[in-house]
Amino acid sequence: MLKKTVRDIEVEGEKVLVRVDFNVPLNTNTGVISDDSRIRASLPTIQYLVDHKAKIILCSHFGRPKGKIVEQLRMAPIARHLSQLIGLPVDIMPDCVGKDIRNKVETLKEKDIMFLENVRFHPEEEANDPHFARELANLADVYVNDAFGTAHRTHASTVGVTKYLPAVAGLLMEKELEIMGNLLHDPGHPFACVIGGAKVSDKMGLLQNMLKRIDLLLVGGGMAATFLKAQGYGVGCSLVEEDKLSLSQLLLQEAAEWNVPLLLPTDVVVVEGKIETGALTRIAPTTNIPTNSCIVDIGPQTIELFCNELRRCRTIIWNGPMGVYETPEFSRGTRSLASFISTLNATTVIGGGSSAEVVQEMGLTDKMTHVSTGGGASLRFFEGAVLPGVEALQNRAS
């Protein structure tokens, strides 16, 4: 870990601004959080600060209010849930900046926890406005970024505040960077990458960067249709990124040059008409997909093929579902793969996003080596890109 963490600085008696990512699935009618894994993931950092007598100021975004106050996107239900999890009172603020908030901060005692209002209620947050960043920074003595899920964003609360405060990583941020950094630099082999999701364009950077590191690439999901068409197969009325066909062909060529087997589905689940619950499905070989059908999942033969290939691997990264997993009839491939990977004696890392949602919903989180809290951030990391929210943190002395 090349960046300083909260363990490397003195926090006792200090006002510590902690950026967390508590953008969790919340039923705005009932106030019930269906998946609190992101909140639980930051508990070690918050508890560390409590144990070391810091004055804790938490900030996060929630949803996409687009710079306006949206009552359903207030942080109060999330703050109350955090209070229940950590067993301590959490003081909920009506805003994240302003004179009243500054005055309230001055009353904080050691071990107190304050939760600021949704930072995205202010358009200056996503614009990384320096005045807004300075206002946030003026609340604290030290800044801790524990929001890996937003580390790829150049926002005021992730990058801007670091111009005005000593800035270090939280314990979740440290864990994410160490586990995924090890996969890039010192993985166990054979090393497999399982990629799904709708679009090739979303994953192309990851695929190109990982090819020189892995021993096996398995491609499923909607993006498989573009690869299949690039190989000359008919894919019916499945979504194809026509402008990415030549890039897909290039990737197939690069995989061959790197001697990395790139396996595509050999059979798929297809539907005619609308992709919806109750739609009539059938299994089709990828060599003979009906012209009036759309691919919605990988087929049973492909599930068996992928599982057999993964059985021999020591390291596996998985990012992206194998089909339209939100519809139960089209989720078998994704769920079967998740279940199988959870049984392997291997390093298994789930790269956030939809894959993480499936694993969490199935109760398999504890059976994986690591389930990332950041879909977009993990994608960017595996692309080899610089994450602005990480880059802005203080470096450790070499």
N, C-alpha and C positions, 0 to 999 in steps of 0.2 A: 504494500500500500504506500504510494508515493505522496499522498496527501495527509496533512495533519488531521487528527480526529479529536473528538471531544475529550478523549483521554489524555491528549497532549497539552491541554491548557488548564488553567486554574479557573474554576467556575463558582467556587464558594462565595456567596454574597453578591455575585454578579447577576445583572439582568441579561438573560440569554434569550435571544430571538431564535426560535426553531422553526424552520420551514419544513412542514410535513406534507404528505400527499394523502389527504383524507377524502379524496374524490371517490366516494363509495356508492354502490347502488342503494338508493333510499326511496322507499315508497312515500312520496310527499303527502299522501292523504293520511296514512297511518303513522308515519314517522319511524317505520320499522326498517332497519338496515338488514338487507338479505345476505350480505357478505362483508364482514368486518375485518378481513385479513389484512388490509392495508393499515388499519388502526392498530391491530395487534402487532404488526411488524415493527412499528415505531415505539412500542411500549418500552423496550430495553433502553432506548435513548432517554425517554422521558423519566423512567425510573432512575437511571444513572444520575440525571440532573437533580432529582428529588433527593437521592441518597447523599449527593455532594452539596446539598444546601444552596442550590441555585434559585434564582427568581425566574420562573419559566414563562415565556411569552410565545404561544403557539400561533402559527398562521398557516393557512391553506386556501386553496380554491375549492369550489364545489360547482360542478356543472358548467354551463356556458351562458352566464348572464349578459355577456357582451357589453360590459362596462356600465350596467344599470342595476339598480336594486330590484331583485326578484324575490318576493317573500318566500316562495317555495324553496329557494336556494340559500336560505340562511344557514349558518353553521350550528345553531342551537341544538338540533337533535343529535348531531354528531358529537358535539361537546358533552352532552348529557350521557351519551353512550360511552365515551372515553372515561368519564367520571366513574361509571359503573365498573368498567374493566380495570381501572387502576386503583379503585377504592379510595379516591381522594376527591375533594371538591374541585370543580373547574369553573372559574368565573368567566361568564360569557359576555363579551363586549358588543356594543351596538354598532361599532365601526372598527376600522383598523388603523386609522390615522386621525389626527386632530387634537385640539387642546384637551378635551375631556379624557381622551385615551391617555395622553401624556400624564395628566394629573393622576389618573388611576394607576398607572405604572409606578408612580412615585410612592404609592402606598403598599406596594408588594413587599411581602416578607419572604424570608428564606423558605423554600419548599412550596411556595404558592404557585398555582398554575392558572394562567390567564389565557383565554382563547379569543383571538381577534376575529372580527367578522370577515366574511368572504372577500379575499383581496381582489377578486375579479369583478366586484361591484364598482371598481374604479377602472376606467379605461386606461389609465396610466400604468396599470400593472402589466398588461400584455405589451404595451408600447415601450416598456423598460424606461419610463420617464425618470430622469435623474432626480427631479424635485420630490417625486413620490417615493423613490427609493431612499432618499435622504430622510424623509419623514418616518419611514419604517425603521431605518437604522437609528434614528435619534431616540427610539424607545429603549434601546438596549446598549450593553457594553460589548457583547460578543454575539456572533452569528453562527448557527449550526444548521447545515443543510442535511436533512434526513429524507428528502423527497426525491428518491431516485427516479420515480415516475415522471417527474418534470425536469429532470436534469438536462434534457435535450432542448429545453425552452430558454430563450434569452429574455427573461421577464425581470421586472423590478425586484420581486421577492426571491428570485433564484440567482440572479447575476448582479443586478444594480446595487443591492445592499452591500455587496462585498467590496465596493469602492470606499465604503465609509466605516466598516467594522472588521476586526479580525475574523476571518471566516474559515471554519473547519467542517469536516464531515461528521455526521451522526453515525451511530452504530449500524443502522440498517444500510446506509449508503456505503459504509466500509464493507459490510458483508456482501452486498451486490457486486461491488467493484472487484473484490478479491476472488469471489467464486467465478465470475465471468472472465476476469483477467486470466485466471489459471487455465480456462478453457482455450483462450487464444494462444497462450504461450507455453503451456506444459500439460496438454491433455493426455489421458491414457488412450492407447490405441488397441484395437480399431475404434475410430471416432466417426460417429454418424450424425448427420444433420437431417432432421425431418421437417419439411417445409410444406405448409398448406396456406389456406386463405384464398381470397377471391382473385387478387391481381398479381401478375408477375412484376409489374412496375413497383409495387410496395416492397418486394423482397429482392430485387435484382442486385442492389448493392451488397446485401448480406451474402447472396449466393456467390457473387464474384470474389468477395473477400475471403469466404470460408473454403472455397474449392482447394486452395493450396495448403489447407490445414487438415482437411478431413479425409476419410478413407471410403465414405459411402454417403450418397445423397439420395434421399427418398422424397418425391414430390407428389403431393395430392391436392385436394381442394379444387376450387374453381380454376386456379391458375394452371392446373394440369392440362386443361383444354387448350390453352395457348401453346404449351409444349407439344401436345399431341398433334395439333394442326401444323406446327413447325416441322414435324416429322412426316407430314403428308397425310395424316389420318383425317377422316371426316369426323366432326364432333357435333353434328346435328345443329340445334339452335342454341348451344351453350355459349356463354359469354366468352368472347375471344378478344384480346387486345391486339388488333391487327398491326398497330404501330410497333409492337414488341416482338413480332414473329422473327425478324432478322436477329434481334438481340437474343432470343431464345435459341435460335440455331447456333449462334456464336457460343452461348453457354454450353450447349451440348457438345460442341467441338472442343471447347476448353476443358470440359470434364474428361473427354477422351484423351486429350493431351496430358492432363495431370494423372491419367490412369485411375480416375475416380468413377466407379459405377454410378450412373444417374438413372435410377429406376422410376418409371412412370407407372400408373395403374395399368393392369392387364385386363381388368373388367371394372365396370362402373354401374352404379344405380342411376337409372334415368327415369324421367317422367315426361308425359305429354301434357301440354297445356300449362296451367298455372302451377308454380312451385308453392304449394300450400298443404296444410294438414289435410289428410284424407285423399291426397292425389294418388292415382294408381301408379305404382312403380314396377319396374322390371329390371333384370340384370342383363347387361349387354357387354360383349367383349369390346375392347377399345378398337379392335379392327373392324367392327361392324355396328357402329352407333346409328340408330335410325335417324333420318334427316329431320323428323318432326319432334325429336326428343332433346331434353336438356340433362346434362350431368348434374347430379345433386349429392353424390357420395361415391366413395370407392366401394368396389364390390367385395364379396367374400374371398375370392381367389387372391385379390390384392392384399386384403387384410392378412391372410395367411403368409403371403410372400414377404410383406413388410416385417411381420413379426419374426419370421424365420431369419431374415437378414439381421435384425436388431439383436437377436438372441446371442450373437457372437461378439457384440460390441462392448467395450469397457466405458465409453463415454457417449452420451446422446444429448443433443440439443433438439428441442421440439418447439417450433413456432408456427402456429396457424392450424385451424381445423381441417379435417379431411373432406368435409362436405358442408351442406347447409345445416349445421348442427342445431340451430335454434328450433328446427322442426323435428320432432321426435323420430318420424319415419326416416329422416335423412341423417341421423346422428350416430348410426351404428359404427361406422368406420372410425369416427373420432373417439367415441367412447371405448371401443374395443382396443384401439391403440393406447389410450390413456391407461386402461386397466392392465394391459400387457406390460407396458413400460414400468409401471409401478411395482411389478414383481421381479424385475431384473436386478442382479447383483452388479450394478454399474453406476457410474456417476450420471445422474439424470437431471437435466436442467430444463425447466419449462420457461420459455421466454416471454412471460406476461401475456397481456391481451386475452383473446378468446380462448387460447389453449389453457391459460391459468384459470379462467372462469370454469371451464369444463372440469379440470382437475379438482378445484375447490368444491364445486357442486357435487362431485362424486365422492368427496371425502378422502381423496388420495394424496392430499398435500404432504402429510407426514411420511408418505412412502416414496416421495421424490427427494433427491438430494437438495434441490432448491427450486422454488417457484418464484420467479421474479415479480416484483410489484410494478414493473414498468414495461408495457408492451412497446410503445414507440421508442423509449429510451434504450431498451435492450436491442431493438432492431438497429438503431444508430450505432450502438456500441459494437455489435458484431459486424457492422459495415466497416468498422475501423475509423469511424468519424470521431471528432472531438466533441465531447458533451460540454456545452458552455457552463452549466451549473457545477460541473466537476472541475473544469479548467480554472474557474475563478477562485477555488479554494486554495489555502496556503499550502505550499510544498513542505514536506519534511526535509530536514537537512540530510544530505547524502551520507 
